[in-house]
């Protein structure tokens, strides 16, 4: 191990709730554990924990048991699908044929889809037990609907759980499912992962099908996994990624099949960092987390190179206008007809879009195109970028309460994440050294277009040499 433990022990790795997906799947294949037994354990855990965590938007225990029985039949036949019998949750914006989809909203009639979203269908094909729909902010924007009990961070209920894939982050961190599928429009996979001590991959735009996902902003929306480790994220990405005829914007081809030994050497890998971002723009624990992560990468053989990122503030300032216009289009059949059922944050975003002029929107698009080009050029000179996920050290709920009404607060929050939604580059959030109080904190790596394999390989190498991703809320008592 290159860097020492944070002082917080890992969870019991023999408990099925604490196993990584590959290890759990192997145990199921050996029949050392049945899918039905696992499902009962998970349902009992959810019953005991989620009453106060509020991570599930929909749970049907009988549906879970039925899927588990079907998985056991397949396992008894000797099938070896990668997720066979493994409990996976999905954010409640993905259509599911056997469960309602509300997208964090409170419209008069919940949506009852007739088919699965492509990512859900691929999870099922891989044998996953879809354990339930996970809570989220309203419409996948900044805040939860006023009628929704927001998920609580299992590390500390006073801490922000991340948005908008809040339920996914909470459920995976609390051991209520073994992985989840989320979406990221301005940081909504990376924020919950940083807040809950998890690993989350935002693939490049088009790398994972958006078919059957409720839109926030179509050209900014990315779909990807939330997991306990880079190994798990890689396995889930191999299942859900690739071209989908139902989504013409999806990228050709499919990811290579998952390999457990895919962690590569970092010798010769060039990792760029901008000191203005990683130090001057961040609070102390975030800057320390990044500095220690950089040192770990150096010890693994990577070269760290200071560079100057392009001016990003202007493009980020346009994120809300671009998102607003696209959200207004996505909600055109619902808003303003059902405006009385919308909460303040989503209402504000849609009204920004409805009030935008064509000229303002075009200026935003031109700024976005310039940013994408400059980042493409930068990522042709280095292999990866290392950057913060957010400037704050483990932000509290009270601190982020201004997001609904203060555009400046939201712009600062998404300043490190939204640039890579605008540009479409892949990024992965990894846990770093916690704060002195023991709260999770994360950083991100960013790669060139189509280089998700490099991101995952580098992340796995980092996690083989460090222990920060092995911390869990179950084992935090008495340490920090």
Secondary structure, 3 states (H helix, E strand, C coil): CCCCCCCCCECCCCCHHHCCHHHHHHHHHCCCCCHHHHHHHHHHHHHHHHHHHCCEEECCHHHHHHHHHHHHHHHHCCCCCCCCCCEEEEECCECECCECECCCCCCCCCECCCCCCHHHHHHHHCCCEEEEEECCCHHHCCCCCCCCCCCCCCCCCCECCCCCCHHHHHHHHCCCCCCEEEEECCCCCHHHHHHHCCEEEECCCCCECCCCECCCCCCCCEEEEEECCHHHHHHHHHHHECCECCECCCCCCCCCCCCCCCCCCCCCCEEEECHHHHHHCCCHHHHHHHHHHHHHHHHCCCEEEECCCCCCHHHHHHHHHHHHHHHHHHCCCCCCCCHHHCCHHHHHHHHHHHHCCHHHHHHHHHHHHHHHHHHHHHHHHCCEEEEECCCCCCCECCCCHHHHCCHHHHHHHCCCCHHHHHHCCCEEEEECCCCCCCCCCEEEEEECCCCHHHHHHHHHHHHHHCCHHHECHHHCCCCC
